[in-house]
Amino acid sequence: TIPFDDINNYYEFFRARLDSEDILLAGTDLTTRISMILSIHSNLEGITPGEVRFIGKAIDAAKDLGPLDIMLDIIRDFSLRGSAEAQACLENKIAKITSRKIPKGHKFVAISKKDTLFIGAVMDSFRQNSLMTILTGKQFPLRTRLEVMAGLAEKGYIDSGYSGLDETDGKRHLEMIERIYDEFSVIPAKIVVDSLFAGETTIERLKAVKPRLERILSERDYRVLIRRLAEDKEMSLVYYLFYQSPFQYPGTEPMSYERFRNMVEASGESLEDEDPEVVENSLKDGFIKVGMSRRHADQIAEAVLSGRAPLPRGSRYLDRKADFIPQKVDVLTMLGRSDAAEQAKRSFDSSIHGMTLLLKINDLLERIPKGIQRRFKDDTNMQADLAKQYDAIRDDIRLGVNLDDVLKRLISLNDEIFPPEGRKRNLDDMIAQAINKQVSGVAMWQDMIGLKKKEELEAGVVYLEAIDINILARNMDKMIKFLQRRTGKLRSYGKEIISGEKIESAHVFKIFFANLAASLRLNRGDPLYDIYTDLQGHLIAAYNNYVEAVSEKVDVAGVPRVVYVDFISKSNLIEFFRFADGAHCCLSSDPKVSSHYGAGIYERQMPRYLTNATSFWFQFTTDKRAGKQIGWFECWFGLDEEGRIFVGTELIYLSPGYHDNNLQSALLSEVEEILFSTGITKIGQAAFGHHAANALSPPDDYVEESSRIAKLQSLDDGEDIYEDADIESNRPVTVTLHVKHNPGKGVIGLSDPEEKHEILLEFLSPEDIDDGLIERLRSIEEEVSSEDKQEDEDYMRAHLGCDRGISCVLKEESTGRIVGYMHSVPGDEAWLMPDPEDDARYGVYAGEDTLYISDIALLPEHQSKAGMGNKLRGIFKRAREKGYRYIALHTESSQGTDDGTFSKKLQGMGFEVKWVERDWCDTGEDYDFLVLSLTTSAGGAGTVEKAFDTLGKEARKVSQLNSQISKLRGTSQNLMEVTKYRFCVPVSVLKNSPDITHALNTTGLLRQRGKDSDKIEFELVVTGVTDEDLSLIEGLNGEDIRKALDLPEKFTVSTISERQMRETAERFGYDITNPKHRVAIVKDFFSGTLANGEYMAIATDALDTEGDADRLQSEIEREFKQELSQENISVRVLVGPERGKSM
């Protein structure tokens, strides 16, 4: 044994020399011993990045396998203990292996014994995904790949069935794995590969089934999914292949396909016993009684029945598609909350903000004098004038000055010296980089800021802005110990700061900021120094106040860091079937685990849990939709004595390594916030006699309470849902629960104005038709049509299943709910098309040249809001592409009846009433027979031509518009060697502005003058296009419309959809509502793609006033002008109908 003091002395001795190359050159014996000392010390005071780097260098330098194995084992241990640097070190070794080329004259990349040790270390580390390249790479030796496959299978990273294969069988499976991985980028379960070997399916078949599965998933209803998977084994195989859980479940085998298939079939049978009225009546009424609007209660009922989070669509916990957003839980923040803590944190954040402003000001105070000298070295008058302005600003800096104002004045002065349009780099980025370089050179900076590496922040962000007071509080003890070890090596001002006192947090701050001030050359006597020390004092006081307030509730140093609360959607079947695999109990999917608790419990109860709508689960994970699943929380709905909704629960289950009361309380606090936001009266945790191994008892703030309740259960199979604490369902009973009451905020975070849903059109194929879809479409038919007008199921199946027809559904984009449909078939297959032998008028329309719309329906709440005109045009376009000459249908007559509204709309789109059928199909009503000729109408080309002509005439009346068009045309004509002109314009402007319409017309930009004008391509890019606009915009590419408008041969129209713009905005942090950001988004779509001779103009959305346009123009000039000019791009700032500003 080695005494602690000796270890500490060795550690201090070697730590000071870790960067020395001499140590690395001394040989592996010494470096191995040092690594072992670092490893031992890390168990006492944690792992540091510098120590990981040293061991990584020692591994690179090692030649002997014995010491190398020891050092790799240390790094692997660091990885398992959460060191990202250690994991990166190991994965870097694998990256070097996988980047090698096959040597000339060889068949494979050589794998050395050293490489084998690297592979083994990664196999035993926290994460194995870097080994997938070796597993699927043909360039690596077969033996190595087989060893990797067996190792990953034993770890549960891939199907465990791959672990016992011999070399011959393993080779066959690897070849098939390669093919599937190349095609789908997933490692298949062994049963998928075996099915391919047996000829039960093919890769082409899997590719064909996947889109059908995706359509079913888009409905976002687990009941539809279960029914389809239960009846279609091939689709369930595809689901199993592509939709595994994203989480790791340590100590649990992956769920086998056979077990998954059994669960699906059993769940399909269980679903037959569902009683939705419990949800649609009792649960919905319970929410209304706690103050929720009926509309929001309807939304919760729909979500519950579909297996989604029981929240209304206005909830802040849901994204725009109504999917649950995993909630990050900072345990310290959650448990330490109080008014005093919040006030202290605000004060701390304010001090950090002030310190950041001060550092930026300090940077500019150094930067500007040098800039004056460099920029105006030959202009003494300008130097004097700028220096005078600089001195005036500097002289105004004193304690109490507004730092924001000072910074703005300095930036303005700097802009005079170096105009923004001439800069190659953004000023904020340059300032932040300069400051961060100094900050990262100060001891303890990573622990102070809370970053693991320098690159973690976006450009332009100063490191101080990233300080999180909770991370700082956790790291404080570590920084205090660091100073205790370094006391004798501190600089003179550091020793003066400590001055023999016991080192505390205040000393840490003072020494850190003193070191930073020295790096920044911020000295006593400087105008900023007094402000710097004042802010430091406020920061220290605020930090101490925060820690004191939080410490009254929780041990600051002892709480876990960050975890996530996630809802388990029942459509994520494997995730749901494995909810107990992260914290084991009798419901674990792994038979080796669940069998300890008694045979058959999982098999009997899991399908019932899935199909009981009133039961739902939260899970706890180490990362957002990734990492380890470490626990779960079962919940169910009930009614209190007054019929109001509440939530009952089982105990919270956590993996043994996470059995921590602080963590439990923080997780429960987050779940409480989520559930209480819906207005439920209370949460009641079950109390029972025995205690499950991984279940944590209710916390102290859950008070034992006896009351009369009714537990809701939608599964009507004659048996109560299995729980640790058995409670009868759907009848009043008296029970004792550990209860926490809603603090009284009621329904929060919702808005009551009626929501608008974008409606999407999705075409169907005959393979998409199943019982679930028919059931949904029939329910729409029943809601929309009177009973005497409803068609039967056989009629619907025959028309939807016609492979020559065109069928589609209409869906809410946000929910995936089907709200309408249309099916159409060739005239000779339409059940309602009269036989020409009986009525000769139908002779030309009853054949294969006519597409007959056999049924169309849309739920009432979406009528007149779904953009059906454009959707129908999309259907007409597809019909034309399929070779149809006519579209026909029967609908209520337009002759003087309200029911004829649809017929009137169709006539406005070019349909002609051929004749009126009296008493159509014995309904007692008159129906119009409408026909659209696809060979002459082009879906309204004539109407479009007239609209362009009319708007063109209006445009000509406005001289300023003609002036702007001429200016643009002249600009493009003056460009040398122009080969292509691209004009990006928002769809709103195209639809509403005569300026743009005129530009599209024959006298506008579309025609270039000159002998080579026919060689110039013109592309109109319409931006922000919704589905409703899409078919109309794309219709401009049609030959008939091109001829009607006399468009040039090389004119094309393309689109950037509003959805694409939203996705880009979310990815890069743009504000989609900001006109400047919308320009940047459009520019990003074409960034780096303009070839020589290509010219592009981007038009903004039309602004209301010239003042708005002036401001936007200034912002764009300041931020984009240099970049745009270099890329041959211009921007047009549009304002109202009167004037556009060119830049």
Protein Blocks (a to p, Z undefined) as FASTA:
>chain_A
ZZfklmmmmmmmmmmmmmpmklmmnojklmmmmmmmmmmmmmmnopafklmmmmmmmmmm
pmbfklmmmmmmmmmmmmmnopaklmmmmmmmmmmmmmpccdehiabdcddfklmmmmmm
mmmmmblklmmmmmmmmkbcfklmmmmmmmmmmnomacfklmmccfklmmmmmmmmmmmm
mmnopacdfklmmmmmnopacfklmmmmmmmmmmmmmnopaklmmmmmmmmmklmmmmmm
mmccfbdcehiacddfklmmmmmmmmmmmmmmpcfklmmmmmmmmmmmnopafklmmmmm
mmmmnopacddfkbckbcfkopacdddddfklmmmgcfklmmmmmmmmmmmmmmmmmmmm
mmmmmmmmmmmmmmmmmlmklmmmmmmmmmmmmmmgcghiafklmmmmmmmmmmmmmgfk
lpfbdfklmmmmmmmmmmmmpghklmmnopabfklpcehiafklmpcfklmmmmmmmmmm
mmmmmmmmpcfklmmmnnopacdfklmmmmmmmmmmmmnopaehiaklmmmmmmmmmmmm
mmmmmmmmmmmmocfklpcfbdcdddddfklmmlmmmmmmmmgcfkbfblklmmmnoghk
lmmmmmmmmmmmkbccddddfbehiajdfbdcdddddddfkopacdddddddddfklgcf
klmmmmmmmmmmmmmmnopabdcddddfbdcfklccddfklccdddddddddfbdghpac
ddfbdcdehiacdddddddddehlapghiafbdcddddddddddfklpcfklmmmmmmmm
mmmpcfklpccfklmmmmmmpmkbccdddddfklopafbdcddddfklgfklccfklmmk
lmmmmmmkbccdfbdcddfklgoklommmmmmmmmmmmmmnopabdcdddddfehpaklm
mmmmmmmnopacfbacehihhlopacddddddfklnnnommmmmmmmmmmmmmmmmpmkl
mmmmmmmmmmmmmpghiabdcddddfklmmmmmklmmmmmmklmmlcgdjklmmpccddd
dehiafklmmmmmmmmpmklmmmnopafklccddddfklmmmmmmmnopafklmklmmmm
mmmmmgokacghiacdddddddfbfklmmmmmmmmmmmmmmmmmmnopacdddehjkbcc
dZZ
